[in-house]
Amino acid sequence: MSQAPSTGPIRLAAVIVAAGKGLRAGQPLPKQFALWRGKPVLRHAADRLVAAGAELLCVVIPEGADAHAHAILEGAGPVLLVTGGETRQDSVRAGLEALQQASPDLVLIHDAARPDCPPQVVERLVAALADNPGAIPVLPVVDSMVTAHADLMGDKAARETLRRVQTPQAFRYADILAAHQAWEGPSTAGDDAQVAHAAGLAVALVDGDERLRKLTFADDFGQGASMIRTGTGFDVHRLGEGEELWLCGVRIPHDKGLVGHSDADVALHAVVDAILGAAGEGDIGQHFPPSDPQWRAAPSSRFVEHAVSLAAAKGYAIGNVDLAIICEAPKIGPHRDAMRGELARLLGVQADCVNVKATTTERLGFTGRGEGIAAQAVATLIALS
């Protein structure tokens, strides 16, 4: 166990239970150490509790995981590391006992596998402890409930009396420590509220949050990212004599065209960069370097199709694209519908998922002088499942 940090009186501490094996999650290491949305699950949980006001964290970890946990929690704030026991209840008691030197007024007990803890839930829990020795976040049961006898339906269960229980669970520290030390129930308690209830402590119910869902199975880790991702793109090409002008895959009549290694479709290039950005796949220059002769005069539609396929390979589809074209001439309005339709076709979406607009720079800068055209785009990707 690491030494307790030197601190003054502590009002709120937290025990994070991270000693499990997490085998159902299908990860190559315990799920609390696996990556989720860019960083380890445990670090998400720790950062959330610190942001919600926890002044000291006691993290209960598997035997031999000290170095790994230290690396994950570096910079998270004052942290104690404690080796867990045979059961969850043993691990929680070890964590609570490790906090005795700090002797906080209140303590949160939280499962590391619930990485997204909204601070409003902690606020509700702490407020409830003013009148109760314990408080837990719960959600209503919305589906019909029945009892089960093997594979046969039994009696109806009254969902009005049932609640889905989450963590963190909050307690007055001295009360929950005594309750765990006096526990004589089964080899392990389902959660800390059961330990408190068995000790005769009143446990208040406060509103939980769907964001507190527990990561349990491999599918819960999904793409390691959110259901919605957003990227931006920006591109510029100069106008030159003797070139064709292509915007959004549509040839536009004009006395000048855009100059570039490919067809120089500045609008599609901005869209490609936006999609690549949302997918975390770099930029258009990495995938289609102008030094590569195979892309000379290539239609930019190929770049769009490639970006869309990369997003799909990561489990994402195009949600919508918003594109702004910046130029003095040509006028975009007469071609807007055709451009929007062609861009929607390339993206594989309905036309109302694409917006094409135009603006000028009031004759300022290179676009104002008619030397080139700029475009900027925002793309939103949505998870396929």
BELZIWO-V475918 format. One line per field, one symbol per residue. phi: phi as a letter, one per 40 degrees, with the letter a starting at -180 (. if undefined). psi: psi as a letter, one per 40 degrees, with the letter a starting at -180 (. if undefined). burial: b if it has 9 or more other C-alpha atoms within 8 Angstrom, else e. Layout:
# BELZIWO-V475918
phi: ???
psi: ???
burial: ???
This chain:
# BELZIWO-V475918
phi: .cccccbcdbcbbabbcbbccfcccgccaddcbccafgaddccdcccccccchccabbbcbccgbdcccdcccdgchdbbbbccbcbdccccccccccccccfccbabbbcdcbcbbcccccdcccccccbacaabcbbccbccbbcbbfcbcbccbccccbaccbbcbbacdccccccccccbccdaccaccccccccgccbcbbccacccdccbbdcccfcgaccbbbbbaaabbccacgbcbbbfgbcbcacbbcbacccgcccccccdcccccccgbgbccccbccccccccgcccdcccccccccccccgbbccabbbbbbacacccdcbdcccccccccccgbccccbbbbbabbfgcgccccgcabbababbbbbcca
psi: hiihihiahhdhihhhhfeidfdeefieiideeihhfeiidddddddddddeehehhhhhiiheedddddddeheeahhhhhhiadidddddddddddedddgidiihhihdegeghhddddddddddedeieiiihiiiheiiiiihgbeihbihigddeiihhiiiiiihdddddddddehfaidiididddddddeehhhihihahdeeihhdidddebefiidhihiiihihiiiiieiihhhfehhhhieiiihidaefgdddddddddddddeffaiddddgheeheeeheihedddddddddddddefiihdihhhhhhidiihddeedddddddddddefiideehhhiiiiffeiadddefeihiiiihhhiiid.
burial: eeeeeeeeebebbbbbbbbbebeebebeebbbbbbbeebbbbbbbbbbbbebebbbbbbbbbeeebeebeebbeebbebbbbbbbebbbbbbbbbbebbeebbbbbbbbbbbbbbbbbbebbbbbbebbeebbbbbbbbebeeeebbbeeeeeeeeeebeeebeebbbbbbbbebbbebbeebeeeebbeebbbbbbbbebbbbebbbbeebbebbbbeebeebeeeebbbbbbbbbbbbeebbbbbbbbebeeebbbbebbbbbbbbbbbbbbbbbbbeeebbeeebbbeeeebbebbbbebbbebbebbbeebbbbbbbbbbbbbbeeebeeebeebbbbbbbbbebebebbbbbbbbbebeeebbbbbbbbbbbbbbbbbee
